[in-house]
Amino acid sequence: MDLQKTIRDAIVAELNRQAGPEPDAPKVDTSETGYAVIAGRIDIDALIMAIEGAVAGGP
């Protein structure tokens, strides 16, 4: 398993989760490979937990 891909996938999944349907949710565009365009507030603690879970082998 490629650790960088695992971490990248966890980051993108968490950013997309945070970009939910709420009107004040951040706008996240990951359409360009290797880049993310983010407009709005991101919960850094949630992002860190997602990365930790990915590294530890969690869901």
N, CA, C and O atoms as a Tripos MOL2 file, in Angstrom:
@<TRIPOS>MOLECULE
protein
  236   235    59     0     0
PROTEIN
NO_CHARGES

@<TRIPOS>ATOM
      1 N           0.8470   -1.1870    0.0000 N.3       1 MET1
      2 CA          0.0000    0.0000    0.0000 C.3       1 MET1
      3 C           0.8870    1.2440    0.0000 C.2       1 MET1
      4 O           1.8540    1.3310    0.7580 O.2       1 MET1
      5 N           0.5550    2.1720   -0.8340 N.am      2 ASP2
      6 CA          1.3040    3.4180   -0.9660 C.3       2 ASP2
      7 C           0.8170    4.4120    0.0920 C.2       2 ASP2
      8 O          -0.3350    4.8430    0.0580 O.2       2 ASP2
      9 N           1.6920    4.7710    1.0250 N.am      3 LEU3
     10 CA          1.3090    5.6550    2.1280 C.3       3 LEU3
     11 C           0.8640    7.0240    1.6330 C.2       3 LEU3
     12 O          -0.1000    7.5840    2.1550 O.2       3 LEU3
     13 N           1.5480    7.5690    0.6380 N.am      4 GLN4
     14 CA          1.1560    8.8870    0.1150 C.3       4 GLN4
     15 C          -0.2470    8.8550   -0.4760 C.2       4 GLN4
     16 O          -1.0230    9.7870   -0.2690 O.2       4 GLN4
     17 N          -0.5810    7.7980   -1.2060 N.am      5 LYS5
     18 CA         -1.9230    7.6810   -1.7850 C.3       5 LYS5
     19 C          -2.9590    7.5410   -0.6790 C.2       5 LYS5
     20 O          -4.0380    8.1280   -0.7650 O.2       5 LYS5
     21 N          -2.6480    6.7750    0.3520 N.am      6 THR6
     22 CA         -3.5640    6.5970    1.4730 C.3       6 THR6
     23 C          -3.8450    7.9260    2.1510 C.2       6 THR6
     24 O          -4.9970    8.2490    2.4390 O.2       6 THR6
     25 N          -2.7930    8.7010    2.4090 N.am      7 ILE7
     26 CA         -2.9580   10.0070    3.0530 C.3       7 ILE7
     27 C          -3.6990   10.9660    2.1310 C.2       7 ILE7
     28 O          -4.5990   11.6770    2.5780 O.2       7 ILE7
     29 N          -3.3350   10.9960    0.8540 N.am      8 ARG8
     30 CA         -4.0140   11.8680   -0.1150 C.3       8 ARG8
     31 C          -5.5060   11.5490   -0.1660 C.2       8 ARG8
     32 O          -6.3400   12.4540   -0.1380 O.2       8 ARG8
     33 N          -5.8400   10.2560   -0.2400 N.am      9 ASP9
     34 CA         -7.2440    9.8480   -0.2990 C.3       9 ASP9
     35 C          -7.9920   10.2670    0.9650 C.2       9 ASP9
     36 O          -9.1440   10.6960    0.8920 O.2       9 ASP9
     37 N          -7.3380   10.1440    2.1300 N.am     10 ALA10
     38 CA         -7.9690   10.5440    3.3900 C.3      10 ALA10
     39 C          -8.2170   12.0480    3.4250 C.2      10 ALA10
     40 O          -9.2720   12.4920    3.8790 O.2      10 ALA10
     41 N          -7.2620   12.8250    2.9510 N.am     11 ILE11
     42 CA         -7.4140   14.2880    2.9300 C.3      11 ILE11
     43 C          -8.5570   14.6830    2.0050 C.2      11 ILE11
     44 O          -9.4150   15.4810    2.3830 O.2      11 ILE11
     45 N          -8.5740   14.1330    0.8030 N.am     12 VAL12
     46 CA         -9.6230   14.4840   -0.1610 C.3      12 VAL12
     47 C         -10.9940   14.0670    0.3690 C.2      12 VAL12
     48 O         -11.9600   14.8190    0.2470 O.2      12 VAL12
     49 N         -11.0830   12.8790    0.9530 N.am     13 ALA13
     50 CA        -12.3620   12.4180    1.5010 C.3      13 ALA13
     51 C         -12.8460   13.3370    2.6150 C.2      13 ALA13
     52 O         -14.0300   13.6690    2.6720 O.2      13 ALA13
     53 N         -11.9460   13.7500    3.4960 N.am     14 GLU14
     54 CA        -12.3420   14.6350    4.6020 C.3      14 GLU14
     55 C         -12.7300   16.0130    4.0880 C.2      14 GLU14
     56 O         -13.7090   16.5910    4.5600 O.2      14 GLU14
     57 N         -11.9890   16.5430    3.1390 N.am     15 LEU15
     58 CA        -12.3580   17.8430    2.5630 C.3      15 LEU15
     59 C         -13.7360   17.7680    1.9140 C.2      15 LEU15
     60 O         -14.5500   18.6770    2.0730 O.2      15 LEU15
     61 N         -13.9970   16.6890    1.1850 N.am     16 ASN16
     62 CA        -15.3100   16.5340    0.5560 C.3      16 ASN16
     63 C         -16.4080   16.3480    1.5960 C.2      16 ASN16
     64 O         -17.5270   16.8230    1.4030 O.2      16 ASN16
     65 N         -16.1040   15.6660    2.6950 N.am     17 ARG17
     66 CA        -17.0870   15.5070    3.7710 C.3      17 ARG17
     67 C         -17.4390   16.8630    4.3640 C.2      17 ARG17
     68 O         -18.6100   17.1610    4.6020 O.2      17 ARG17
     69 N         -16.4120   17.6900    4.6020 N.am     18 GLN18
     70 CA        -16.6480   19.0110    5.1780 C.3      18 GLN18
     71 C         -17.3840   19.9260    4.2030 C.2      18 GLN18
     72 O         -18.0640   20.8630    4.6210 O.2      18 GLN18
     73 N         -17.2500   19.6610    2.9200 N.am     19 ALA19
     74 CA        -17.9220   20.4800    1.9030 C.3      19 ALA19
     75 C         -19.3370   19.9620    1.6790 C.2      19 ALA19
     76 O         -19.7790   19.7950    0.5430 O.2      19 ALA19
     77 N         -20.0260   19.7140    2.7610 N.am     20 GLY20
     78 CA        -21.3840   19.1830    2.6970 C.3      20 GLY20
     79 C         -22.3880   20.2030    2.1940 C.2      20 GLY20
     80 O         -22.0150   21.2640    1.6940 O.2      20 GLY20
     81 N         -23.6640   19.8730    2.3290 N.am     21 PRO21
     82 CA        -24.7290   20.6980    1.7570 C.3      21 PRO21
     83 C         -25.0640   21.9720    2.5460 C.2      21 PRO21
     84 O         -25.8710   22.7800    2.0850 O.2      21 PRO21
     85 N         -24.4680   22.1620    3.7090 N.am     22 GLU22
     86 CA        -24.7670   23.3530    4.4900 C.3      22 GLU22
     87 C         -24.3580   24.6050    3.7180 C.2      22 GLU22
     88 O         -23.3600   24.5890    2.9980 O.2      22 GLU22
     89 N         -25.1240   25.6920    3.8640 N.am     23 PRO23
     90 CA        -24.8120   26.9110    3.1040 C.3      23 PRO23
     91 C         -23.4530   27.5270    3.4550 C.2      23 PRO23
     92 O         -22.8330   28.1740    2.6110 O.2      23 PRO23
     93 N         -22.9900   27.3310    4.6880 N.am     24 ASP24
     94 CA        -21.7030   27.9140    5.0820 C.3      24 ASP24
     95 C         -20.5420   26.9260    4.9400 C.2      24 ASP24
     96 O         -19.4290   27.2100    5.3830 O.2      24 ASP24
     97 N         -20.7950   25.7750    4.3270 N.am     25 ALA25
     98 CA        -19.7470   24.7690    4.1360 C.3      25 ALA25
     99 C         -18.7170   25.2740    3.1310 C.2      25 ALA25
    100 O         -19.0490   26.0380    2.2250 O.2      25 ALA25
    101 N         -17.4650   24.8460    3.2940 N.am     26 PRO26
    102 CA        -16.4390   25.2650    2.3300 C.3      26 PRO26
    103 C         -16.7160   24.6670    0.9560 C.2      26 PRO26
    104 O         -17.3540   23.6220    0.8340 O.2      26 PRO26
    105 N         -16.2380   25.3330   -0.0490 N.am     27 LYS27
    106 CA        -16.3220   24.8280   -1.4220 C.3      27 LYS27
    107 C         -14.9750   24.1910   -1.7420 C.2      27 LYS27
    108 O         -13.9320   24.8290   -1.6020 O.2      27 LYS27
    109 N         -14.9980   22.9510   -2.1670 N.am     28 VAL28
    110 CA        -13.7690   22.2130   -2.4450 C.3      28 VAL28
    111 C         -13.8160   21.6960   -3.8780 C.2      28 VAL28
    112 O         -14.7810   21.0490   -4.2850 O.2      28 VAL28
    113 N         -12.7670   21.9870   -4.6340 N.am     29 ASP29
    114 CA        -12.6530   21.5210   -6.0150 C.3      29 ASP29
    115 C         -11.3630   20.7180   -6.1330 C.2      29 ASP29
    116 O         -10.2700   21.2730   -6.0210 O.2      29 ASP29
    117 N         -11.4880   19.4210   -6.3590 N.am     30 THR30
    118 CA        -10.3180   18.5540   -6.5300 C.3      30 THR30
    119 C         -10.2950   17.9690   -7.9450 C.2      30 THR30
    120 O          -9.7740   16.8750   -8.1620 O.2      30 THR30
    121 N         -10.8570   18.6990   -8.8950 N.am     31 SER31
    122 CA        -10.9550   18.1920  -10.2650 C.3      31 SER31
    123 C          -9.6070   18.1350  -10.9830 C.2      31 SER31
    124 O          -9.4430   17.3500  -11.9180 O.2      31 SER31
    125 N          -8.6450   18.9510  -10.5630 N.am     32 GLU32
    126 CA         -7.3180   18.9180  -11.1790 C.3      32 GLU32
    127 C          -6.4190   18.0040  -10.3470 C.2      32 GLU32
    128 O          -6.1730   18.2660   -9.1700 O.2      32 GLU32
    129 N          -5.9400   16.9460  -10.9600 N.am     33 THR33
    130 CA         -5.1360   15.9490  -10.2630 C.3      33 THR33
    131 C          -3.9600   16.5870   -9.5290 C.2      33 THR33
    132 O          -3.1800   17.3430  -10.1100 O.2      33 THR33
    133 N          -3.8500   16.2670   -8.2440 N.am     34 GLY34
    134 CA         -2.7340   16.7550   -7.4460 C.3      34 GLY34
    135 C          -2.9640   18.1020   -6.7930 C.2      34 GLY34
    136 O          -2.0910   18.5950   -6.0790 O.2      34 GLY34
    137 N          -4.1270   18.7150   -7.0220 N.am     35 TYR35
    138 CA         -4.4020   20.0440   -6.4770 C.3      35 TYR35
    139 C          -5.8000   20.0900   -5.8700 C.2      35 TYR35
    140 O          -6.6950   19.3510   -6.2800 O.2      35 TYR35
    141 N          -5.9710   20.9680   -4.8870 N.am     36 ALA36
    142 CA         -7.2870   21.2390   -4.3110 C.3      36 ALA36
    143 C          -7.4500   22.7470   -4.2050 C.2      36 ALA36
    144 O          -6.5510   23.4540   -3.7510 O.2      36 ALA36
    145 N          -8.6040   23.2230   -4.6290 N.am     37 VAL37
    146 CA         -8.9560   24.6300   -4.4690 C.3      37 VAL37
    147 C         -10.0310   24.6630   -3.3930 C.2      37 VAL37
    148 O         -11.0790   24.0330   -3.5310 O.2      37 VAL37
    149 N          -9.7620   25.4060   -2.3140 N.am     38 ILE38
    150 CA        -10.6650   25.4350   -1.1690 C.3      38 ILE38
    151 C         -11.0590   26.8720   -0.8880 C.2      38 ILE38
    152 O         -10.2050   27.7510   -0.7660 O.2      38 ILE38
    153 N         -12.3590   27.1010   -0.7870 N.am     39 ALA39
    154 CA        -12.8770   28.4240   -0.4280 C.3      39 ALA39
    155 C         -13.7670   28.2430    0.7930 C.2      39 ALA39
    156 O         -14.8570   27.6800    0.7000 O.2      39 ALA39
    157 N         -13.3010   28.7190    1.9230 N.am     40 GLY40
    158 CA        -14.0780   28.5980    3.1510 C.3      40 GLY40
    159 C         -13.2440   28.0270    4.2800 C.2      40 GLY40
    160 O         -12.0440   27.7870    4.1450 O.2      40 GLY40
    161 N         -13.9210   27.8190    5.3950 N.am     41 ARG41
    162 CA        -13.2460   27.3440    6.6090 C.3      41 ARG41
    163 C         -13.1760   25.8240    6.6330 C.2      41 ARG41
    164 O         -14.1550   25.1360    6.3450 O.2      41 ARG41
    165 N         -11.9990   25.3160    6.9820 N.am     42 ILE42
    166 CA        -11.7730   23.8780    7.1060 C.3      42 ILE42
    167 C         -11.4860   23.5710    8.5720 C.2      42 ILE42
    168 O         -10.7170   24.2780    9.2240 O.2      42 ILE42
    169 N         -12.1090   22.5120    9.0840 N.am     43 ASP43
    170 CA        -11.8560   22.0570   10.4500 C.3      43 ASP43
    171 C         -10.5430   21.2720   10.4370 C.2      43 ASP43
    172 O         -10.5120   20.1010   10.0590 O.2      43 ASP43
    173 N          -9.4780   21.9240   10.8500 N.am     44 ILE44
    174 CA         -8.1390   21.3170   10.8160 C.3      44 ILE44
    175 C          -8.0620   20.0910   11.7250 C.2      44 ILE44
    176 O          -7.4360   19.0950   11.3610 O.2      44 ILE44
    177 N          -8.6920   20.1510   12.9060 N.am     45 ASP45
    178 CA         -8.6500   19.0020   13.8140 C.3      45 ASP45
    179 C          -9.2890   17.7690   13.1780 C.2      45 ASP45
    180 O          -8.7710   16.6620   13.3220 O.2      45 ASP45
    181 N         -10.4060   17.9500   12.4780 N.am     46 ALA46
    182 CA        -11.0450   16.8260   11.7900 C.3      46 ALA46
    183 C         -10.1490   16.3050   10.6710 C.2      46 ALA46
    184 O         -10.0780   15.0990   10.4380 O.2      46 ALA46
    185 N          -9.4730   17.2050    9.9890 N.am     47 LEU47
    186 CA         -8.5580   16.8050    8.9210 C.3      47 LEU47
    187 C          -7.3890   15.9980    9.4950 C.2      47 LEU47
    188 O          -6.9890   14.9850    8.9210 O.2      47 LEU47
    189 N          -6.8540   16.4450   10.6130 N.am     48 ILE48
    190 CA         -5.7560   15.7280   11.2720 C.3      48 ILE48
    191 C          -6.2100   14.3360   11.6940 C.2      48 ILE48
    192 O          -5.4870   13.3600   11.4890 O.2      48 ILE48
    193 N          -7.4060   14.2350   12.2840 N.am     49 MET49
    194 CA         -7.9160   12.9270   12.7120 C.3      49 MET49
    195 C          -8.0990   11.9870   11.5250 C.2      49 MET49
    196 O          -7.8430   10.7890   11.6430 O.2      49 MET49
    197 N          -8.5370   12.5130   10.3880 N.am     50 ALA50
    198 CA         -8.6970   11.6830    9.1900 C.3      50 ALA50
    199 C          -7.3460   11.1550    8.7180 C.2      50 ALA50
    200 O          -7.2320    9.9960    8.3190 O.2      50 ALA50
    201 N          -6.3320   11.9990    8.7640 N.am     51 ILE51
    202 CA         -4.9850   11.5780    8.3610 C.3      51 ILE51
    203 C          -4.4470   10.5440    9.3450 C.2      51 ILE51
    204 O          -3.8890    9.5270    8.9330 O.2      51 ILE51
    205 N          -4.6110   10.7990   10.6410 N.am     52 GLU52
    206 CA         -4.1550    9.8410   11.6520 C.3      52 GLU52
    207 C          -4.8270    8.4870   11.4620 C.2      52 GLU52
    208 O          -4.1800    7.4440   11.5570 O.2      52 GLU52
    209 N          -6.1280    8.5110   11.1920 N.am     53 GLY53
    210 CA         -6.8540    7.2620   10.9740 C.3      53 GLY53
    211 C          -6.3450    6.5110    9.7590 C.2      53 GLY53
    212 O          -6.2390    5.2850    9.7760 O.2      53 GLY53
    213 N          -6.0310    7.2450    8.7090 N.am     54 ALA54
    214 CA         -5.5200    6.6090    7.4950 C.3      54 ALA54
    215 C          -4.1590    5.9730    7.7400 C.2      54 ALA54
    216 O          -3.8880    4.8690    7.2670 O.2      54 ALA54
    217 N          -3.3090    6.6700    8.4760 N.am     55 VAL55
    218 CA         -1.9650    6.1560    8.7600 C.3      55 VAL55
    219 C          -2.0370    4.9510    9.6980 C.2      55 VAL55
    220 O          -1.2520    4.0110    9.5760 O.2      55 VAL55
    221 N          -2.9900    4.9880   10.6380 N.am     56 ALA56
    222 CA         -3.1400    3.8980   11.5980 C.3      56 ALA56
    223 C          -3.8970    2.7080   11.0070 C.2      56 ALA56
    224 O          -3.9610    1.6390   11.6140 O.2      56 ALA56
    225 N          -4.4680    2.9060    9.8180 N.am     57 GLY57
    226 CA         -5.2140    1.8220    9.1890 C.3      57 GLY57
    227 C          -6.6880    1.8340    9.5270 C.2      57 GLY57
    228 O          -7.3850    0.8420    9.3130 O.2      57 GLY57
    229 N          -7.1740    2.9510   10.0530 N.am     58 GLY58
    230 CA         -8.5910    3.0560   10.4110 C.3      58 GLY58
    231 C          -9.4640    3.3350    9.2110 C.2      58 GLY58
    232 O          -8.9770    3.4890    8.0910 O.2      58 GLY58
    233 N         -10.7770    3.4010    9.4590 N.am     59 PRO59
    234 CA        -11.7180    3.6640    8.3600 C.3      59 PRO59
    235 C         -11.6340    5.0850    7.8500 C.2      59 PRO59
    236 O         -12.3630    5.4550    6.9290 O.2      59 PRO59
@<TRIPOS>BOND
     1     1     2 1
     2     2     3 1
     3     3     4 2
     4     3     5 am
     5     5     6 1
     6     6     7 1
     7     7     8 2
     8     7     9 am
     9     9    10 1
    10    10    11 1
    11    11    12 2
    12    11    13 am
    13    13    14 1
    14    14    15 1
    15    15    16 2
    16    15    17 am
    17    17    18 1
    18    18    19 1
    19    19    20 2
    20    19    21 am
    21    21    22 1
    22    22    23 1
    23    23    24 2
    24    23    25 am
    25    25    26 1
    26    26    27 1
    27    27    28 2
    28    27    29 am
    29    29    30 1
    30    30    31 1
    31    31    32 2
    32    31    33 am
    33    33    34 1
    34    34    35 1
    35    35    36 2
    36    35    37 am
    37    37    38 1
    38    38    39 1
    39    39    40 2
    40    39    41 am
    41    41    42 1
    42    42    43 1
    43    43    44 2
    44    43    45 am
    45    45    46 1
    46    46    47 1
    47    47    48 2
    48    47    49 am
    49    49    50 1
    50    50    51 1
    51    51    52 2
    52    51    53 am
    53    53    54 1
    54    54    55 1
    55    55    56 2
    56    55    57 am
    57    57    58 1
    58    58    59 1
    59    59    60 2
    60    59    61 am
    61    61    62 1
    62    62    63 1
    63    63    64 2
    64    63    65 am
    65    65    66 1
    66    66    67 1
    67    67    68 2
    68    67    69 am
    69    69    70 1
    70    70    71 1
    71    71    72 2
    72    71    73 am
    73    73    74 1
    74    74    75 1
    75    75    76 2
    76    75    77 am
    77    77    78 1
    78    78    79 1
    79    79    80 2
    80    79    81 am
    81    81    82 1
    82    82    83 1
    83    83    84 2
    84    83    85 am
    85    85    86 1
    86    86    87 1
    87    87    88 2
    88    87    89 am
    89    89    90 1
    90    90    91 1
    91    91    92 2
    92    91    93 am
    93    93    94 1
    94    94    95 1
    95    95    96 2
    96    95    97 am
    97    97    98 1
    98    98    99 1
    99    99   100 2
   100    99   101 am
   101   101   102 1
   102   102   103 1
   103   103   104 2
   104   103   105 am
   105   105   106 1
   106   106   107 1
   107   107   108 2
   108   107   109 am
   109   109   110 1
   110   110   111 1
   111   111   112 2
   112   111   113 am
   113   113   114 1
   114   114   115 1
   115   115   116 2
   116   115   117 am
   117   117   118 1
   118   118   119 1
   119   119   120 2
   120   119   121 am
   121   121   122 1
   122   122   123 1
   123   123   124 2
   124   123   125 am
   125   125   126 1
   126   126   127 1
   127   127   128 2
   128   127   129 am
   129   129   130 1
   130   130   131 1
   131   131   132 2
   132   131   133 am
   133   133   134 1
   134   134   135 1
   135   135   136 2
   136   135   137 am
   137   137   138 1
   138   138   139 1
   139   139   140 2
   140   139   141 am
   141   141   142 1
   142   142   143 1
   143   143   144 2
   144   143   145 am
   145   145   146 1
   146   146   147 1
   147   147   148 2
   148   147   149 am
   149   149   150 1
   150   150   151 1
   151   151   152 2
   152   151   153 am
   153   153   154 1
   154   154   155 1
   155   155   156 2
   156   155   157 am
   157   157   158 1
   158   158   159 1
   159   159   160 2
   160   159   161 am
   161   161   162 1
   162   162   163 1
   163   163   164 2
   164   163   165 am
   165   165   166 1
   166   166   167 1
   167   167   168 2
   168   167   169 am
   169   169   170 1
   170   170   171 1
   171   171   172 2
   172   171   173 am
   173   173   174 1
   174   174   175 1
   175   175   176 2
   176   175   177 am
   177   177   178 1
   178   178   179 1
   179   179   180 2
   180   179   181 am
   181   181   182 1
   182   182   183 1
   183   183   184 2
   184   183   185 am
   185   185   186 1
   186   186   187 1
   187   187   188 2
   188   187   189 am
   189   189   190 1
   190   190   191 1
   191   191   192 2
   192   191   193 am
   193   193   194 1
   194   194   195 1
   195   195   196 2
   196   195   197 am
   197   197   198 1
   198   198   199 1
   199   199   200 2
   200   199   201 am
   201   201   202 1
   202   202   203 1
   203   203   204 2
   204   203   205 am
   205   205   206 1
   206   206   207 1
   207   207   208 2
   208   207   209 am
   209   209   210 1
   210   210   211 1
   211   211   212 2
   212   211   213 am
   213   213   214 1
   214   214   215 1
   215   215   216 2
   216   215   217 am
   217   217   218 1
   218   218   219 1
   219   219   220 2
   220   219   221 am
   221   221   222 1
   222   222   223 1
   223   223   224 2
   224   223   225 am
   225   225   226 1
   226   226   227 1
   227   227   228 2
   228   227   229 am
   229   229   230 1
   230   230   231 1
   231   231   232 2
   232   231   233 am
   233   233   234 1
   234   234   235 1
   235   235   236 2
@<TRIPOS>SUBSTRUCTURE
     1 MET1         2 RESIDUE 1 A MET
     2 ASP2         6 RESIDUE 1 A ASP
     3 LEU3        10 RESIDUE 1 A LEU
     4 GLN4        14 RESIDUE 1 A GLN
     5 LYS5        18 RESIDUE 1 A LYS
     6 THR6        22 RESIDUE 1 A THR
     7 ILE7        26 RESIDUE 1 A ILE
     8 ARG8        30 RESIDUE 1 A ARG
     9 ASP9        34 RESIDUE 1 A ASP
    10 ALA10       38 RESIDUE 1 A ALA
    11 ILE11       42 RESIDUE 1 A ILE
    12 VAL12       46 RESIDUE 1 A VAL
    13 ALA13       50 RESIDUE 1 A ALA
    14 GLU14       54 RESIDUE 1 A GLU
    15 LEU15       58 RESIDUE 1 A LEU
    16 ASN16       62 RESIDUE 1 A ASN
    17 ARG17       66 RESIDUE 1 A ARG
    18 GLN18       70 RESIDUE 1 A GLN
    19 ALA19       74 RESIDUE 1 A ALA
    20 GLY20       78 RESIDUE 1 A GLY
    21 PRO21       82 RESIDUE 1 A PRO
    22 GLU22       86 RESIDUE 1 A GLU
    23 PRO23       90 RESIDUE 1 A PRO
    24 ASP24       94 RESIDUE 1 A ASP
    25 ALA25       98 RESIDUE 1 A ALA
    26 PRO26      102 RESIDUE 1 A PRO
    27 LYS27      106 RESIDUE 1 A LYS
    28 VAL28      110 RESIDUE 1 A VAL
    29 ASP29      114 RESIDUE 1 A ASP
    30 THR30      118 RESIDUE 1 A THR
    31 SER31      122 RESIDUE 1 A SER
    32 GLU32      126 RESIDUE 1 A GLU
    33 THR33      130 RESIDUE 1 A THR
    34 GLY34      134 RESIDUE 1 A GLY
    35 TYR35      138 RESIDUE 1 A TYR
    36 ALA36      142 RESIDUE 1 A ALA
    37 VAL37      146 RESIDUE 1 A VAL
    38 ILE38      150 RESIDUE 1 A ILE
    39 ALA39      154 RESIDUE 1 A ALA
    40 GLY40      158 RESIDUE 1 A GLY
    41 ARG41      162 RESIDUE 1 A ARG
    42 ILE42      166 RESIDUE 1 A ILE
    43 ASP43      170 RESIDUE 1 A ASP
    44 ILE44      174 RESIDUE 1 A ILE
    45 ASP45      178 RESIDUE 1 A ASP
    46 ALA46      182 RESIDUE 1 A ALA
    47 LEU47      186 RESIDUE 1 A LEU
    48 ILE48      190 RESIDUE 1 A ILE
    49 MET49      194 RESIDUE 1 A MET
    50 ALA50      198 RESIDUE 1 A ALA
    51 ILE51      202 RESIDUE 1 A ILE
    52 GLU52      206 RESIDUE 1 A GLU
    53 GLY53      210 RESIDUE 1 A GLY
    54 ALA54      214 RESIDUE 1 A ALA
    55 VAL55      218 RESIDUE 1 A VAL
    56 ALA56      222 RESIDUE 1 A ALA
    57 GLY57      226 RESIDUE 1 A GLY
    58 GLY58      230 RESIDUE 1 A GLY
    59 PRO59      234 RESIDUE 1 A PRO
